């Protein structure tokens, strides 16, 4: 399955005009950057959410047992 997907990606890149299908272009860099910027902003909020949720469950279990 992975081999089929890689071949399809290479064909797609060749159609877009890349000389070398494994070449990392400036357009690829911009696309990666646009995809990573939201993740970099949202990750700290996710970590805080997970910590607060975990502490809440821990405290809830402590009072539930007693």
HELIX and SHEET records of a PDB file:
HELIX    1   1 UNK A    2  UNK A   15  1                                  14    
HELIX    2   2 UNK A   26  UNK A   65  1                                  40    
END                                                                             
